[in-house]
Amino acid sequence: MTFYKFEDNELLYNRIKTYPQTSFVIYDGKTYYNNRAQESGSFTGSVGCTPPGYVSLYELNVDRSTEKSGPLASSLIFPFQIKNGSSIKFRNISTSDYNSLSFGDKMEGSYPQSASISSAFFGANIISNPTASALQNSLNNYKVLSPSFDYNNITGSDVNFPQPSAKDMRLISIPSIFYGSSIRKGSMSLRFYVTGTLIGELKDDKKNGELRQTFAITAAGSTSPSGSIPGVVMYNEGFIILTGSWPIGDSTEQYSSSTPNNPRWIDFASTSSLGASPYNSLPNSSFEISFEGTQYVPNLTMFATAPRGEVNFSNNPTALTYDPLQLGAIETGSFAYKQPRDQTVKSIVSSSYSSPAPPYEKTVFIDQIGIYDKEKNLIGIAKLATPIRKRDNDDLTFKIKLDF
C-alpha cells in the first residue's frame, strides 16, 4: 500500500462561525431548554441526572443508581482531592474547614455538575447590591453602543453618593455553555405570557443591546406604544438586566412580593428554577427567552491527490479474474505462502460491442480514503457516497473536511 504525505499547501486550517438557536420556557417554577423532553431512567428521575432546563457539563453518573447498599447499589463517580502543601481545595470548602484537615485527608465533591439560567430580583430598598456593583465597569463599557447601559441610570445611583439598586432590578444570568463566545446581536427576544396570551415582547431590534418594547398590553386592555426600553442585554457576559416597572397587563399575581400586582418587565422570569422563593409558583404566567449564540468550530480541509499513473491497483479480490481451476492453487506452510502467478486482473473497460474485446486499461474505483498519522496509524477514514472511477491517465483530488 502506498502512502502519500500531505504537503503544506494541501492542509488548510480554518474555523466556521455558527449561530446556534437557544430558547428557554419558564413556567411554574421549572425551566425547559429548547423544548427538550425529560428522559426517564431506571434509577434516577432523568437520564442525565439533571432536572429539566439544565445541561450536564461532563455527562458523568448518567442513569446510575444512588443507592448506597442493596442489589441496586452503585458507586457514583465523584471528584476528590488530597490535602497537601498546595492549598488547593474545592470552592464549597471554607478556609477554616480546610485548615482543620490533616495532611493526607481526602476532600470529596459530587457529580453531576450542571448549568442553567438563573433569575434574581433586587428590590429598591436594598442598601447594598454587590452584584450590581460588580457589573459597573462592564456596563459602562457598553455605553458606546447605547446610553441605556449607564450604570447610574440602571441602578438609580447618585453620582456623588453611589447607592446600588436604588431602583428595582432583575438580573437574568445565562451561562456561556448555552451561547458560546457571545450572544448574537439582534437575536435576543423576551416574551411575557399570561394564561397563554402574549401580553408583551422585547427585542434587540437595533442590535445595540437595548431591549426595546415592540409589543405590550396596558392595564386598560389597549396596546401600549412601542419604543420604551425596559432593559439591556450584555452580549459577551450573558446578562439580561430589566428595570421596566410599568404594568403591561391587567391580571395580578404575586411576582416579587406577597402583594399581587400587575405584570411588569422586572417580574419577567419570576418562576425560574432559581427564582425568588416562595413566589416562584405562578400558575398564570409563563416566559420565553430566545436568542442565537456565536460559536466557532475549528475546521481542517485536506486535499488528497491520486496522481496520474498511480493509485491504479485494487486489493479487492473481485478485481482478479475468476478461474475455478486455480481455486486449490494456493499453497501454505510453516515457512511460505504461495499464490498462483497467472491470475489476471479483470478488465472493466466499457465497450459498445461484445466482440472484439476492448483494449485493457487499468481502472479502479475509489470508495474510501484512509488518513494516517506520522507513525502510520490509521486515525480516520473518509468514505465517498459514490465510488469514483480512476483510470491510469486521470489525476484526481479529493477535498476532505474535518470539524473538531
WOFENMO-V925382 format. One line per field, one symbol per residue. phi: phi as a letter, one per 40 degrees, with the letter a starting at -180 (. if undefined). psi: psi as a letter, one per 20 degrees, with the letter a starting at -180 (. if undefined). burial: I if it has 24 or more other ideal C-beta (glycine too) atoms within 12 Angstrom, else O. A space follows every 10 residues. Layout:
phi = ???
psi = ???
burial = ???
This chain:
phi = .cbbcccccb bbbaabcbbc cbabbbafgb bbbffccccc bcbbcaccfb cdgbbccbfb fcfbccccah cccacccaca bbcaccgcac cccccccccc ccchccbbba bcbbaacbbb bbcccccbbc cccccdcccc cccccacccd cccccgcccc bcbdgcbcab bbbbccccbg cacccgbcab bbbbfgbcba abbcccfbgc ccccaabccc gccccchcbc abbccccgbb bbbcbccbab cbaccbaccc accbccccgc ccdbcccccb bbccbabbbb abcbbbbcbb bbbcbbccgb fbbbccdccc ccbccbcccc bbacbabbbc cccbcccbcc acbcaccccc acabbcbabc bbcccgccba bcbccbdbcb ccccbbbbcb bbba
psi = ppqppprhjj oppaqpoqmp pqqppppljq ppokkpqpoq ahhrhqgjkq rqiqpphilq lolqpjphra hjppoqpqqq qppbjikprq hjprhghghi qqpiqppqaq rqprqrqqpp porijpgpnh ghhhjgghgh hiihhqiijp ghhgikqpgh npnqliqqqp oppoqiiiic grpppiippp ppqpkippiq pqqmhjkjip npoipqprhi irpqqriqnj rrpoghikqp ppipjqqjri rqrngjripq rqprhijpkh kqhkaoqjkj noihqqqppq rproqpoqpp ppoppnrpir ljppjphiiq ppohijhjip pqahiqopqq ijpqpppkpq qiqhprqqqq ppprppiqpp pqaijkpoiq popqhpqppo rhjqoqppop ppp.
burial = OOOOOOOOOO OOOOOOOOOI IIIIIIIOII IIIOOOOOOO OOOIOIOIII IIIIIIOOOO IOIIOIOOOO OOOOOOOOOO OOOOOOOOIO OOOOOOOOOO OOOOOOIOOO IIIIIIIIII IIOOOOOOIO IIIOIIOIIO OIOOIIOIII IIIIIIIOOO OOOIIIIIII IIIIIIOIII OIIIIOIIII IIIIOOOIII IIIIOOOIII IIIIIIIOOO OOOIOOOIII IIIIIOIIII IIIIIIIIIO IOIIIIOOOO IIIIIIIIII IIIIIIOOII OIOIIIIIII IIIIIOOOOO OIOIIIOOOO IIOOOOOOOO OOOOOOOOOO OOOOOOOOOO OOOOOOOIOO OOOOOOOOOO OIIIOIOOII IOOOOOOOOO OIOOOOOOII IOOOOIIIOI OOOO
